Amino acid sequence: MALPTTSIVESGLGDRAQQLYARLREAVETEGNIGKFIVLDVESGDYEIDDQGIESSRRLQARHPGAPLYALRIGYKTAVSFCGGLERANA
């Protein structure tokens, strides 16, 4: 039996995560956090920050089992780059 799937685009997860991050931006974009990962639980608004993102994800999943999580790199347009440098976001 196949499991139902919904893409991130169809679910609006990315849009909701970006809206949540916009509300949190001033609080999280501190000098010490630039370049770190923020992992967001878009349903509860809860979030965690760390250097790699995996520990943040684990802590959020422990608090909110099954929650849809979305990761961003603080202060940058993209979270990762496969063939070049990361471009800073405009503050």
N, C-alpha and C positions, 0 to 999 in steps of 0.2 A: 504494500500500500504506500503510495507516494504521500509525502507530507506537503501540506499547502505552503506555498512560498509567496512572499511579497517582497518586491524590491525596495531598497531604501528610498528611491525616488517616489514610488507609488505610495509608500506609507507616510511620506512627508517627514521622516525621521531627521534627515539632514537640515531641512528648513526649521524644524522645531529646535534642533540643537543649536543652530546659528542664532536663533532668537533668544534662547536661554543664555548663550555666551555673551550676546550683546548686552544683556542686563547685568551680567557678572563682570564684564570687561574691566571696569575701573578697579574692582576689588582684587582681581587675579593678575592683571598685567603689571606686576611690580618688577623691579630690577632683578630680584632674586628668582622670579618665576619665568622670565623670558627664556624660551627654548625648551622649557619643560612641557610635559603632556598634561592636559586636563581631560579627564574622562567624565562625561556627563550622563546621568540617568535622566533622560528627557521626560519621563513620566513624573518623577517626584521632584525634580530640580536639584537633587543632591549631586555632589561632585567630589572628586578627589584629584590631587595633583601630585605627580612625581616625575623623576627623570626618564623613566622608560614607559610608563603607562600600564604595564602588566600588573604591577602591585596595586595601582589605583583600581583597575578593573576587578581584581580579586576582592578588594575591600568593599567595593560597591555591590558586587554580586553577593557577598556574604550578608550585607544589609538589605538588599533588594533582589532576592533570587528571581532569575528569569527576566529581569528588567532589560529593556533595550538600551544599550550603552553606545556612546558616540565619543570618539577621541579627537582632540585638536591639539596642535602645538601652539602654545601661548606666544603671541606676538608674530606669528608667521602665517602666510597664506595657505600653506599645505603642511601636513603632518610629516611626510617623508618625501625624499627625492631619490629616484633610482638612477639618474644619470646627470646630476648637476647639483648646484647649490640650492639652498632654500631661500626664498624671497621673503623679506620682512613685510608684514602688513603695515599699512598706514595707520598710525595711531589716531 
